[in-house]
Amino acid sequence: MALFTQLFASARVSLKRLWAPRTSSPDFTVALGQWLLVEGALTFNQLKYVCGYARSSWVRSALLLAADAKSQSDDVKRLLSRVAVIDQIADPAIAGAVMSGRCGERPLVSVSQMRRQAALVLKEFGLVRRAGGRVCGVNSSLSMLIGQAVSFNWRSFFGKTYRHAERQLVSCRGYANTDATAWVQGLDVFNDWLLDALFRHEPTLGGYSLGNIGACTGSPSNAIKVKFPHVLALVTEVHNQRYRSDLAHPKVKATQRPTGRIPFKFIVKTKRLVAKAIGELVNAGLV
């Protein structure tokens, strides 16, 4: 028995060294994670990372379900479910809601921040009264694009043009993983609505004419350069890239070379620019 215990302890240490969810395959991460969970070999921070931030939504879902076993304390489940219910993919959000429901406690997250499917599950458990009203398409689209949950008051920011901006960004979202050229075209229009709203909120930036985004990107005022450099960087990069798109022009005006398809890597770049621009609007108290 003593020899078996020693061998088991040695195996536990060896297997724990293999824990690398950032680089291991999803199948291996789930198989190893399930065993380590049962043995209590993962720290809370390791659990929180893999259940809340692993690249694969299947990994997040599978290990949330594994963490829901009796071997995990209710305190750990509460903390994990709080992260899970705001997941932008339905399966892990639902798994987190079920975990919370079994604990009999609502996660300390507002319903508006939760994935709607998670809120519906919690409603069935009697932990929330309502599963939330109409989903904000701007928030849901941005959350998917930048890889983290956002919940801001875009209706107030866009005002009368909110529905136009929302429809435009939801349409853009469909191209984010498929067509970089269409993505640039669509995002350029959304940025037009964005600048229109921004200039209405910030009169010190000067005047803005909807549909004439080039006047801002081509000759930006010192005020927008100083106050909103990340917003300016986003709209300028996208608008300049549009000139290279074969959906917009036959030739690049500056070089007279034929236009073409936009490389997919530009989507990755603009997602980073979008995240920084949002941060700037938040810091300015506009959303």
Long-range contacts (C-beta under 8 A, 24 or more apart in sequence): 12-39, 12-41, 15-41, 16-41, 19-46, 21-49, 21-50, 21-54, 21-59, 22-55, 26-56, 26-58, 26-59, 29-54, 29-56, 29-59, 29-63, 30-58, 30-59, 30-62, 30-63, 33-59, 33-62, 33-63, 33-66, 34-62, 34-63, 34-66, 37-63, 37-66, 37-67, 37-69, 37-71, 37-72, 38-66, 38-69, 38-71, 40-71, 44-76, 44-79, 47-76, 47-80, 48-79, 48-80, 48-83, 51-80, 51-83, 51-84, 51-92, 52-80, 52-83, 52-84, 52-87, 57-87, 57-89, 57-91, 57-92, 58-91, 60-84, 60-87, 60-89, 60-91, 60-92, 60-95, 61-91, 61-92, 61-94, 61-95, 64-92, 64-95, 64-96, 64-99, 65-95, 67-99, 68-95, 68-98, 68-99, 68-102, 74-103, 77-102, 77-103, 78-103, 78-105, 78-107, 81-107, 82-107, 82-108, 82-109, 84-118, 85-109, 85-114, 85-115, 85-118, 85-119, 85-122, 86-113, 86-114, 86-115, 86-118, 86-149, 87-115, 87-118, 87-149, 88-115, 88-140, 88-143, 88-144, 88-147, 88-149, 89-115, 90-115, 90-117, 93-117, 93-118, 94-118, 94-121, 97-121, 97-122, 97-125, 100-125, 100-127, 101-125, 101-127, 110-151, 112-151, 113-149, 113-151, 136-166, 137-166, 137-167, 137-169, 137-170, 138-162, 138-165, 138-166, 138-169, 140-170, 141-169, 141-170, 141-172, 141-173, 142-169, 142-274, 142-278, 144-173, 144-176, 145-173, 145-176, 145-271, 145-274, 146-271, 146-274, 146-275, 146-278, 147-271, 150-278, 152-278, 152-281, 152-282, 152-287, 153-287, 154-287, 156-287, 157-197, 157-201, 157-281, 157-286, 157-287, 158-193, 158-197, 159-197, 159-200, 161-193, 161-196, 161-197, 164-193, 165-190, 165-193, 165-194, 165-197, 168-193, 176-267, 176-271, 177-267, 180-261, 180-262, 180-263, 180-264, 180-265, 180-266, 180-267, 181-245, 181-246, 181-247, 181-261, 181-262, 182-247, 183-262, 183-266, 183-267, 183-270, 184-238, 184-241, 184-242, 184-245, 184-262, 184-266, 184-270, 185-242, 185-245, 185-247, 185-248, 187-238, 187-270, 188-213, 188-235, 188-238, 188-239, 188-242, 191-234, 191-235, 191-238, 191-239, 194-231, 194-235, 194-277, 195-231, 195-235, 198-228, 198-231, 198-281, 198-286, 201-286, 202-227, 202-228, 202-284, 202-286, 213-239, 214-239, 227-284, 228-277, 228-280, 228-281, 228-284, 229-280, 230-273, 230-276, 230-277, 230-279, 230-280, 231-277, 231-280, 231-281, 233-273, 233-276, 233-277, 234-270, 234-273, 234-274, 234-276, 234-277, 237-269, 237-270, 237-273, 238-270, 238-273, 241-266
